Amino acid sequence: MNFLRGVMGGQPTGPQPTGAETIQKLCDRVASSTLLEDRRDAVRALKSLSKKYRMEVGTMAMDHLVRILQTDRSDTEILGYALDTLYNIVCNDEEEEPDESEEENQQKQEDDLGALFTDKFVQEPENVTLLLTLLEEFDFHVRWPGVKLLTALLKNQCAQVQGIILVSPMGVSRLMDLLADSREVIRNDGLLLLQQLTKGNAAIQKIVAFENAFERLLDIITEEGSSDGGIVVEDCLLLLLNLLKNNSSNQNFFKEGSYIQKMKPWFEVGDDNSGWSAQKVTNLHLMLQLVRVMVCPVNSPGATASCQKAMFQCGLLQQLCTILMATGVPADILTETINTVSEVIRGSEVNQDYFASVNAPSNPPRPAIVVLLMSMVNERQPFVLRCAVLYCFQCFLYKNHKGQGEIVATLLPSTIDANSISAGQLLCGGLFSADSLSNWCAAVALAHALQDNLTQKEQLLRVQLATSLGKPPVSLLQQCTNILSQGSRVQTKVGLLMLLCTWISNCPIAVMHFLHNQDNVPFLTGQISENLGEDERLVQGLCALLLGICIYYNDNSLENYTKEKLKQLIEKRIGKENFVEKLGFITKHELYSRAAQKPQPAFSTPEHMLFDHEFTKLVKELEGMITKAVLKSSEEEKKEEEVKKTLEQHDSIVTQYKELIREQDSQIKELKEQVTLLTSQNEKMQSTITQQLSQILQHKDQYNILKLKLGKDNQQTGNQAEAAHVNGLQPEELSQLREQLEELQRQNQLLQTQLAEKDSLITSMKAEGVPSAEGSTSEVTELQREVELLKAQLQSQTAEITQLQSERQELLRGSETTAAVPGENSLYTEKIAELESRLSAQTAETQKLKGEVKTLLQSRESMEKDLASATSTAAIMQAEKNKLQQEVQESKKEQDDLLMLLADQDQKILSLKQKLKDLGETIEDEDDLDSKDQFDDDEEEEEEEEECDE
């Protein structure tokens, strides 16, 4: 304890120990002391010496301090001292400013020490994991120094510490809990910690975002007063930028979570915008950058379009336009607002239309586009503001054919209004002003009004300019070439040449107008062939590009300037190789690659504004084509044209074949549908036939039952006749004839009823479209047998009548021989009379029976006719059935082929699975079982269909 008192400020009694000796003794005390109080006092002493003797404490005490963190977890005070000591030896921040002469060396030494001790600490990943565990301690004296220490480690060795935290269980979640701490100091330092943690690590950024970071940060911004808040709002915005910049997943999560709508209140500004604090300017600048991150042109087009739509729907774009037109807004905020509005409307038709309708609060009201263009062509405005306005105008015209037409229309004679200033007038004024930057900006802006729009390129040829009184008007195209030939500044020449190249590219009419002026081609060849300085090389390259466009898009309508003649002119006056070399000056320029990186004009000085982003795309597209066009000979061009024609013919043939294949595919599809329809119809007809066959069988059963009943009735009638004979009512022959006659009558009636039933059955079967020829044929055959039976009965009756007549003749002859005997004569006479009466009655009954037989024959003929018609119908239906069965067989054949293909495919799959198993991959067999069950089900369905067809 005496030693500690001496270290902590007691009066020395002997020679003073050095700092290294004191620190070594303190480290020994920390390592060997058994009392917690002694260790705590020793660690407190090390903390007090850690800033002055940073190297010594870091070298000798770091391991002892880490061991304290591991063993003395129960004492928060000693933990706090240990963490503060580690922070002091790792942190590179110096409280006292060194002298200017020593500042650079001192800072370098501090950075080296911080990196050295950070490497030593993170060599053991368990140290960082231990630190994360200590952050769960709620005690202020432990959590706050732990947050500061981890932040310092991330500053010195960001990637290594990020990797350890990323693999640590719940590592990021523990750090996210710092935002919910009620103590503002810890929460604010937690924001700084998360800023360092999320730098350049997309995986950690995603984890932080899905830990509800957006919701928490936006709530903190709202609680702190949004743009009027302090440094905490700035820290939250910086963390949001880290999470969203170049991270499409987090951007989509931010949009889907409806957090864009929550940004609208940030941009609500009042009428009095004077006296903005520096912090408010910083906050609003970061808020605008956050909006730009969501709609940055380098993002995917789909994500950018959805964010632009959300910003318009929630009113954020309208709020930004209000700031744009407000008064008293600081210049840097106004510039950033213009850039933000530019990217919100870029390529979005709805947003571009809304921006075109915005008016400035002036008297009379003017469109916002006109007000912005007035600032762009005004040389007294700040350079960054003029660049921002140009970018806004470019974004307004990007993929906006309607807006391009409206801008060009303000230049046409029919739409010029002398009482108001239009966008076209401002562009022309800037194009021909004395300020070279205004010339360049106006030329680039007008070129964007013609970008990828052939109609507006042709319309702009109609623009006429009045140069001076008494002189005829000059076209805009000619005036541009006149200014080029007057020897203006390089920046003006570059702007005008970019405008001309954009104008006449892919527009043969504009090329013809340009070549029609006899002075243009000599001026271009003269510029290209001269040996100029470094500054003029870019102009030479652009002149070569313009002349190359005149060759490539030449339609040979001017006899003096055809493609071939222009190429001959280049070969004679410039040389093809020299021409190609001068053309390459454009892409070799140092400012070309910088402009090609992003659409926004970003130049440090006005003199560096030489290239436009869209123009670099045009150069990249045309350079190779122009080089080939110039170097090719006429024979090669002819061959190329022939090859092109051949290719076009081949393309047309391929197109025809494609159309034929499409037609065949559609026909195959239709035929397959027809086969499916006919198959279903066949199945329906098969079921109908089956039903009707069952009905016919039922009718046959009913017919057999009726026949049995009829036989019983005939038996009963025969019994009655025998009874009558026994009673002696009628003679035997007459009773037999009457019985047969009655039986024939009953049979006739029964046949007529059955015939009617069959007629109705045939009629119904015809109506249903199903032939019943088989059943009808059997019934007609039965009827024929019955008619034959009747004929036999008639023949027997005729034989009986003949027998009766022969008996009568014999009686007559007997009466003649016995005429002498009166008694016998009267007896014979009575017998003859009785016999004649019987004969006449029998003859009448026979005639009646013949009539009935005739009627029955007529019925049979009608039934035969019906049978013939039913047979023909059945034949037709049978033919249709055979046709359907043939189609079904064809479809079954196709199905069998498909099954064979499926079987081959299954065999291939099995072999591949076997190979995978041989390679050690685990393969589940459920798919195999499913495929096998499916194959068995298909075979069962085929067998059922074949049984149905049979």
MARMIVEX-591369 format. One line per 3 residues: number of its first residue (from 0); their letters; for each residue x, y, z negated of C-alpha. Coordinates in steps of 0.25 Angstrom, whole numbers. Example, Ala and Ser with C-alpha at 12.3 -4.5 7.8 and 13.67 -1.06 7.14 Angstrom:
BEGIN
0> AS> 49:-18:-31; 55:-4:-29
% end
This chain:
BEGIN
0> MNF> 0:0:0; 12:9:-3; 17:7:11
3> LRG> 3:11:17; 3:23:8; 16:27:14
6> VMG> 11:25:28; -2:32:26; 4:45:21
9> GQP> 11:42:8; 24:50:4; 36:42:9
12> TGP> 47:38:-1; 57:32:8; 61:33:23
15> QPT> 50:34:33; 47:21:40; 45:22:56
18> GAE> 32:20:62; 35:6:68; 39:2:54
21> TIQ> 27:7:47; 18:0:58; 25:-13:56
24> KLC> 23:-13:41; 8:-9:44; 7:-21:53
27> DRV> 13:-30:43; 4:-25:33; -8:-28:42
30> ASS> -3:-42:45; 1:-47:31; -8:-39:22
33> TLL> -19:-48:15; -28:-36:10; -38:-30:19
36> EDR> -35:-16:14; -20:-17:17; -23:-21:31
39> RDA> -33:-10:32; -23:0:27; -12:-5:37
42> VRA> -22:-5:49; -26:10:45; -11:14:45
45> LKS> -9:7:58; -21:15:64; -15:28:59
48> LSK> -1:25:65; -7:19:78; -7:33:86
51> KYR> 6:37:82; 13:24:83; 5:18:94
54> MEV> 16:9:100; 20:3:87; 6:1:82
57> GTM> 2:-6:95; 14:-15:95; 14:-19:81
60> AMD> 0:-18:76; -9:-23:87; -9:-38:84
63> HLV> -11:-35:69; -23:-25:72; -30:-36:81
66> RIL> -28:-46:70; -35:-36:60; -47:-36:70
69> QTD> -48:-51:70; -46:-53:55; -52:-41:48
72> RSD> -65:-41:55; -72:-39:41; -66:-25:38
75> TEI> -71:-14:48; -61:-4:43; -49:-11:46
78> LGY> -55:-15:60; -57:-1:63; -43:3:59
81> ALD> -37:-8:68; -46:-4:80; -42:10:79
84> TLY> -27:6:78; -29:-2:91; -36:9:98
87> NIV> -25:19:95; -14:10:101; -22:6:113
90> CND> -29:20:116; -21:29:126; -29:42:121
93> EEE> -20:52:115; -26:62:106; -14:72:106
96> EPD> -11:78:119; 4:76:122; 12:88:128
99> ESE> 11:90:143; 25:85:145; 23:72:138
102> EEN> 9:70:142; 11:60:154; 21:52:147
105> QQK> 13:51:134; 1:47:141; 8:36:149
108> QED> 14:30:136; 0:30:130; -6:23:141
111> DLG> 5:13:141; 4:10:126; -12:9:128
114> ALF> -10:-1:139; 0:-9:132; -7:-11:119
117> TDK> -20:-14:127; -13:-25:134; -8:-30:121
120> FVQ> -22:-30:115; -30:-36:127; -20:-47:129
123> EPE> -28:-55:119; -42:-54:124; -47:-58:110
126> NVT> -43:-44:106; -53:-38:115; -64:-48:111
129> LLL> -61:-45:97; -63:-30:99; -76:-33:106
132> TLL> -80:-41:94; -77:-29:85; -86:-20:93
135> EEF> -98:-28:87; -94:-22:73; -104:-11:70
138> DFH> -94:-3:61; -90:10:67; -76:9:63
141> VRW> -74:-4:71; -83:-2:83; -78:12:87
144> PGV> -63:9:87; -66:-5:94; -74:3:105
147> KLL> -62:13:107; -52:2:107; -59:-6:117
150> TAL> -61:6:126; -46:9:125; -43:-5:129
153> LKN> -52:-4:141; -45:9:145; -31:3:145
156> QCA> -34:-12:150; -48:-11:156; -49:-23:165
159> QVQ> -42:-33:155; -52:-28:144; -64:-29:153
162> GII> -60:-43:156; -60:-47:142; -73:-40:138
165> LVS> -80:-46:150; -77:-61:146; -79:-58:131
168> PMG> -93:-63:127; -103:-51:125; -91:-42:127
171> VSR> -98:-31:135; -111:-33:127; -104:-29:114
174> LMD> -98:-16:121; -112:-13:126; -117:-13:112
177> LLA> -109:-1:109; -119:8:117; -130:4:107
180> DSR> -121:9:95; -128:20:87; -115:27:85
183> EVI> -112:37:96; -97:36:95; -97:21:97
186> RND> -107:22:108; -100:33:116; -86:25:115
189> GLL> -94:13:119; -97:20:132; -83:23:134
192> LLQ> -79:9:132; -90:4:142; -85:14:152
195> QLT> -71:7:151; -77:-7:151; -85:-5:164
198> KGN> -74:1:172; -72:-7:185; -78:-20:180
201> AAI> -91:-24:187; -94:-36:178; -93:-28:165
204> QKI> -101:-17:172; -112:-27:175; -112:-33:161
207> VAF> -113:-19:155; -124:-15:164; -132:-27:160
210> ENA> -130:-24:146; -141:-13:148; -130:-3:149
213> FER> -138:6:159; -149:7:149; -141:11:137
216> LLD> -132:21:145; -144:28:151; -150:29:137
219> IIT> -138:35:131; -137:45:143; -152:49:140
222> EEG> -149:50:125; -137:59:127; -145:69:136
225> SSD> -142:64:150; -134:74:158; -134:84:146
228> GGI> -127:73:137; -113:73:133; -101:64:135
231> VVE> -109:51:132; -118:53:144; -105:54:152
234> DCL> -100:41:146; -113:34:149; -113:39:164
237> LLL> -98:35:166; -102:21:161; -114:20:170
240> LNL> -105:24:182; -95:13:178; -107:3:178
243> LKN> -113:7:191; -102:11:200; -99:0:210
246> NSS> -107:-10:203; -119:-14:212; -125:-23:201
249> NQN> -126:-12:191; -131:-2:201; -142:-12:204
252> FFK> -145:-15:189; -145:0:187; -155:2:198
255> EGS> -164:-9:195; -164:-5:180; -171:8:184
258> YIQ> -159:16:178; -159:25:191; -172:31:186
261> KMK> -166:35:173; -155:43:179; -165:54:184
264> PWF> -167:62:171; -152:64:172; -153:74:183
267> EVG> -164:82:178; -158:96:178; -165:109:174
270> DDN> -166:122:181; -155:129:173; -143:121:177
273> SGW> -133:131:172; -122:128:162; -120:113:164
276> SAQ> -110:107:154; -98:100:159; -104:87:152
279> KVT> -117:88:159; -110:90:173; -102:78:170
282> NLH> -114:70:166; -122:74:178; -111:71:187
285> LML> -110:57:182; -125:55:183; -124:59:198
288> QLV> -112:49:200; -121:38:193; -132:41:204
291> RVM> -122:40:215; -116:27:210; -130:21:212
294> VCP> -131:26:227; -117:26:231; -115:23:246
297> VNS> -105:12:243; -116:4:235; -124:-6:243
300> PGA> -135:0:252; -146:-7:246; -143:-3:231
303> TAS> -140:11:236; -154:12:243; -161:6:231
306> CQK> -154:16:221; -158:28:231; -172:24:231
309> AMF> -173:23:216; -167:37:214; -177:43:224
312> QCG> -189:36:217; -185:40:203; -182:54:207
315> LLQ> -167:54:205; -164:59:219; -175:71:217
318> QLC> -168:75:204; -154:75:211; -160:84:222
321> TIL> -165:93:211; -151:95:206; -146:97:220
324> MAT> -155:109:222; -154:114:208; -146:127:205
327> GVP> -135:128:194; -130:114:196; -115:113:194
330> ADI> -107:111:208; -101:97:204; -115:92:200
333> LTE> -121:97:212; -111:91:221; -112:77:214
336> TIN> -128:79:215; -126:81:230; -118:68:231
339> TVS> -128:60:223; -140:65:231; -132:61:244
342> EVI> -130:47:239; -144:45:234; -150:49:248
345> RGS> -139:42:257; -146:32:266; -159:33:259
348> EVN> -170:38:268; -180:42:257; -169:49:249
351> QDY> -164:56:261; -178:61:265; -181:66:251
354> FAS> -167:74:251; -171:80:264; -184:86:258
357> VNA> -177:92:246; -177:107:246; -168:117:239
360> PSN> -175:127:229; -173:139:238; -182:149:245
363> PPR> -185:144:255; -182:130:252; -171:123:260
366> PAI> -168:108:261; -158:103:252; -150:98:264
369> VVL> -149:112:270; -145:118:256; -134:107:255
372> LMS> -129:110:269; -128:124:266; -118:121:255
375> MVN> -110:111:264; -107:122:275; -104:133:264
378> ERQ> -89:133:263; -91:140:249; -97:128:243
381> PFV> -88:118:235; -81:108:243; -87:96:235
384> LRC> -101:101:236; -100:102:252; -95:88:252
387> AVL> -107:84:244; -117:91:253; -110:84:265
390> YCF> -112:71:258; -126:73:255; -129:77:269
393> QCF> -122:65:274; -130:56:265; -143:63:269
396> LYK> -141:59:283; -135:45:281; -144:35:288
399> NHK> -155:46:289; -159:48:304; -171:57:299
402> GQG> -162:66:292; -152:66:303; -163:70:313
405> EIV> -167:82:304; -153:87:303; -151:87:318
408> ATL> -165:93:321; -161:105:313; -150:108:324
411> LPS> -160:106:336; -165:118:343; -180:114:341
414> TID> -179:113:326; -170:125:322; -176:135:313
417> ANS> -170:149:313; -176:152:299; -170:141:291
420> ISA> -156:135:289; -156:120:293; -146:109:291
423> GQL> -142:109:306; -139:124:305; -130:122:293
426> LCG> -123:111:299; -120:118:312; -116:130:304
429> GLF> -106:122:296; -101:115:309; -97:128:315
432> SAD> -93:136:303; -79:141:300; -77:132:288
435> SLS> -71:118:292; -77:111:280; -91:116:284
438> NWC> -88:111:299; -84:97:294; -96:96:285
441> AAV> -106:100:295; -100:91:306; -100:79:297
444> ALA> -114:82:292; -119:84:306; -112:71:310
447> HAL> -120:64:299; -133:69:306; -129:61:318
450> QDN> -124:48:311; -129:36:318; -141:44:325
453> LTQ> -140:44:340; -153:53:341; -147:64:333
456> KEQ> -134:64:340; -142:66:353; -151:77:346
459> LLR> -139:85:342; -134:86:356; -146:96:358
462> VQL> -141:106:347; -136:119:354; -128:130:347
465> ATS> -128:145:350; -114:149:349; -115:164:352
468> LGK> -124:174:359; -125:173:374; -119:159:375
471> PPV> -126:147:378; -129:137:366; -119:126:364
474> SLL> -122:111:360; -118:107:346; -109:96:352
477> QQC> -102:106:361; -100:116:350; -93:105:341
480> TNI> -83:103:352; -81:118:354; -77:119:340
483> LSQ> -67:107:341; -60:114:353; -59:127:345
486> GSR> -48:121:336; -55:121:323; -50:115:310
489> VQT> -47:100:308; -59:98:298; -68:105:308
492> KVG> -63:97:320; -64:84:312; -79:87:308
495> LLM> -83:91:322; -76:78:328; -83:69:318
498> LLC> -96:76:322; -94:74:337; -89:59:335
501> TWI> -102:56:327; -111:63:337; -107:57:350
504> SNC> -104:43:344; -114:33:349; -121:44:357
507> PIA> -118:44:372; -126:56:375; -118:64:365
510> VMH> -105:59:371; -110:64:385; -113:78:379
513> FLH> -99:78:373; -92:74:386; -100:83:394
516> NQD> -92:95:389; -79:95:397; -70:100:386
519> NVP> -73:90:376; -65:78:381; -53:87:385
522> FLT> -53:92:371; -53:79:364; -42:73:373
525> GQI> -34:85:370; -35:84:355; -32:69:356
528> SEN> -20:70:364; -13:82:357; -3:79:346
531> LGE> -9:86:334; -5:87:319; -9:78:308
534> DER> -22:86:305; -26:85:320; -25:70:321
537> LVQ> -38:68:315; -44:77:325; -37:69:336
540> GLC> -43:56:331; -57:62:330; -56:67:345
543> ALL> -51:54:349; -63:48:342; -73:57:349
546> LGI> -67:54:363; -68:40:360; -82:41:356
549> CIY> -84:48:370; -78:36:377; -85:25:368
552> YND> -100:31:369; -98:36:383; -110:32:393
555> NSL> -102:37:405; -112:47:409; -102:58:411
558> ENY> -94:55:423; -81:62:419; -81:56:405
561> TKE> -84:42:406; -78:31:397; -67:28:407
564> KLK> -63:42:410; -62:46:396; -53:34:393
567> QLI> -45:38:405; -44:52:400; -39:46:386
570> EKR> -29:37:393; -23:49:401; -23:60:391
573> IGK> -22:53:378; -18:39:379; -27:27:374
576> ENF> -17:24:363; -15:38:359; -31:40:358
579> VEK> -32:28:349; -21:33:340; -28:46:339
582> LGF> -41:39:336; -35:32:325; -31:45:318
585> ITK> -45:46:312; -45:33:304; -30:35:299
588> HEL> -33:48:293; -32:48:278; -46:55:275
591> YSR> -53:45:285; -52:33:275; -56:42:263
594> AAQ> -69:46:271; -72:32:275; -73:27:260
597> KPQ> -86:34:256; -97:43:262; -96:54:252
600> PAF> -86:65:257; -75:65:246; -64:75:250
603> STP> -54:82:240; -53:95:249; -61:100:261
606> EHM> -49:98:270; -50:83:268; -65:82:274
609> LFD> -62:76:287; -69:63:288; -84:59:286
612> HEF> -87:45:280; -97:42:292; -87:46:302
615> TKL> -77:37:297; -87:26:300; -89:31:314
618> VKE> -74:31:316; -72:17:311; -83:12:321
621> LEG> -78:20:333; -63:19:332; -62:5:337
624> MIT> -72:6:348; -66:19:354; -52:12:353
627> KAV> -57:0:361; -65:9:371; -53:18:374
630> LKS> -43:7:375; -51:-2:384; -49:-2:399
633> SEE> -61:-1:409; -60:-16:413; -61:-19:398
636> EKK> -73:-11:396; -79:-17:408; -76:-31:402
639> EEE> -82:-26:389; -94:-21:396; -96:-35:403
642> VKK> -93:-42:390; -104:-33:383; -114:-36:394
645> TLE> -111:-51:393; -113:-50:378; -125:-43:380
648> QHD> -130:-53:389; -126:-64:379; -133:-56:368
651> SIV> -146:-55:377; -145:-70:380; -143:-74:365
654> TQY> -154:-64:362; -163:-72:371; -159:-85:366
657> KEL> -162:-80:352; -176:-75:356; -178:-89:363
660> IRE> -174:-96:350; -183:-87:342; -195:-90:351
663> QDS> -191:-105:350; -190:-104:335; -204:-98:335
666> QIK> -210:-108:344; -204:-119:336; -210:-113:323
669> ELK> -223:-112:330; -223:-126:335; -219:-131:321
672> EQV> -231:-123:316; -240:-130:326; -234:-144:322
675> TLL> -237:-141:308; -251:-136:311; -254:-148:320
678> TSQ> -248:-158:309; -258:-152:299; -269:-153:309
681> NEK> -266:-167:312; -266:-170:297; -280:-164:296
684> MQS> -285:-172:308; -279:-184:303; -286:-182:289
687> TIT> -299:-179:297; -298:-191:305; -296:-200:293
690> QQL> -308:-193:286; -317:-196:299; -312:-210:300
693> SQI> -316:-212:286; -330:-206:289; -331:-216:301
696> LQH> -328:-228:292; -339:-223:283; -349:-222:294
699> KDQ> -345:-236:299; -348:-241:285; -361:-234:285
702> YNI> -364:-240:299; -361:-254:293; -370:-252:281
705> LKL> -381:-248:291; -379:-260:299; -380:-269:287
708> KLG> -393:-262:283; -399:-264:297; -396:-279:296
711> KDN> -404:-280:283; -416:-273:289; -416:-282:301
714> QQT> -416:-294:292; -428:-288:285; -435:-286:298
717> GNQ> -433:-300:302; -439:-305:289; -451:-297:292
720> AEA> -453:-303:306; -452:-317:300; -463:-314:290
723> AHV> -471:-309:301; -469:-322:309; -473:-330:297
726> NGL> -485:-322:295; -489:-324:310; -490:-309:313
729> QPE> -482:-309:326; -477:-320:335; -463:-323:334
732> ELS> -458:-318:347; -465:-304:346; -460:-303:332
735> QLR> -446:-305:336; -447:-295:347; -452:-285:338
738> EQL> -442:-287:328; -431:-286:338; -437:-273:343
741> EEL> -438:-267:329; -424:-271:327; -419:-265:340
744> QRQ> -427:-252:336; -420:-252:322; -407:-254:328
747> NQL> -410:-243:338; -413:-233:327; -401:-237:319
750> LQT> -392:-235:331; -398:-222:334; -396:-217:320
753> QLA> -382:-223:320; -379:-216:334; -384:-203:328
756> EKD> -375:-204:316; -363:-208:326; -366:-196:335
759> SLI> -366:-186:323; -353:-193:318; -347:-191:332
762> TSM> -352:-177:332; -346:-173:319; -333:-180:323
765> KAE> -332:-172:335; -334:-159:328; -323:-163:318
768> GVP> -314:-165:330; -311:-180:327; -313:-192:336
771> SAE> -322:-203:331; -321:-212:343; -317:-225:336
774> GST> -329:-225:327; -339:-221:338; -333:-232:347
777> SEV> -336:-242:337; -350:-237:334; -353:-237:349
780> TEL> -349:-251:351; -358:-255:340; -369:-248:346
783> QRE> -366:-255:360; -367:-268:353; -381:-265:347
786> VEL> -386:-260:360; -381:-274:366; -389:-281:355
789> LKA> -401:-273:359; -399:-276:374; -399:-291:370
792> QLQ> -411:-290:362; -418:-283:374; -414:-295:383
795> SQT> -420:-305:373; -433:-297:372; -433:-297:387
798> AEI> -431:-312:388; -442:-314:378; -452:-305:386
801> TQL> -448:-313:398; -451:-326:391; -465:-320:387
804> QSE> -468:-317:401; -464:-331:405; -473:-337:394
807> RQE> -484:-328:400; -482:-333:414; -483:-347:409
810> LLR> -496:-344:401; -502:-338:414; -498:-350:422
813> GSE> -504:-359:411; -517:-350:411; -518:-352:426
816> TTA> -517:-367:424; -527:-368:413; -537:-358:419
819> AVP> -547:-369:420; -548:-371:405; -555:-358:400
822> GEN> -551:-360:385; -536:-361:388; -537:-350:398
825> SLY> -542:-340:388; -531:-345:378; -520:-342:388
828> TEK> -526:-329:392; -525:-324:377; -511:-329:376
831> IAE> -507:-322:389; -514:-309:384; -506:-310:371
834> LES> -493:-313:378; -495:-301:387; -498:-292:376
837> RLS> -485:-297:369; -477:-296:382; -482:-282:384
840> AQT> -479:-278:369; -465:-284:371; -463:-277:384
843> AET> -466:-264:378; -457:-266:366; -446:-271:375
846> QKL> -448:-258:384; -447:-250:371; -435:-257:366
849> KGE> -428:-255:380; -431:-240:378; -424:-240:365
852> VKT> -412:-248:370; -411:-237:381; -411:-226:371
855> LLQ> -401:-234:363; -392:-235:376; -393:-220:378
858> SRE> -388:-218:364; -377:-227:366; -373:-220:379
861> SME> -373:-206:372; -365:-213:361; -355:-218:371
864> KDL> -354:-204:376; -351:-198:362; -341:-209:360
867> ASA> -334:-206:373; -333:-191:369; -329:-195:355
870> TST> -318:-204:361; -313:-193:370; -312:-184:358
873> AAI> -305:-194:350; -295:-196:361; -292:-181:361
876> MQA> -291:-181:346; -282:-193:347; -273:-186:357
879> EKN> -272:-174:348; -269:-183:337; -258:-190:345
882> KLQ> -252:-176:348; -252:-172:334; -246:-185:329
885> QEV> -235:-183:340; -232:-169:334; -232:-175:320
888> QES> -222:-185:325; -213:-174:331; -214:-166:318
891> KKE> -211:-179:310; -199:-181:319; -194:-167:316
894> QDD> -196:-169:301; -188:-182:302; -177:-175:309
897> LLM> -177:-164:298; -177:-175:288; -165:-181:294
900> LLA> -158:-168:294; -162:-166:279; -156:-180:276
903> DQD> -143:-176:283; -143:-163:275; -146:-171:262
906> QKI> -134:-180:266; -125:-168:268; -129:-162:255
909> LSL> -127:-175:247; -113:-176:254; -110:-162:250
912> KQK> -115:-164:236; -106:-176:235; -94:-168:239
915> LKD> -97:-158:229; -98:-169:218; -85:-174:223
918> LGE> -79:-160:221; -84:-160:207; -96:-151:208
921> TIE> -109:-155:200; -121:-157:209; -135:-159:204
924> DED> -143:-170:210; -156:-163:209; -156:-158:223
927> DLD> -152:-172:228; -164:-178:221; -173:-167:226
930> SKD> -169:-168:240; -171:-183:239; -185:-182:233
933> QFD> -188:-172:244; -183:-181:255; -192:-193:249
936> DDE> -204:-184:248; -202:-180:263; -201:-195:267
939> EEE> -214:-198:259; -221:-186:266; -217:-192:279
942> EEE> -222:-206:276; -236:-200:271; -237:-192:284
945> EEC> -234:-205:293; -245:-212:285; -255:-201:287
948> DE> -251:-201:302; -253:-216:303
% end
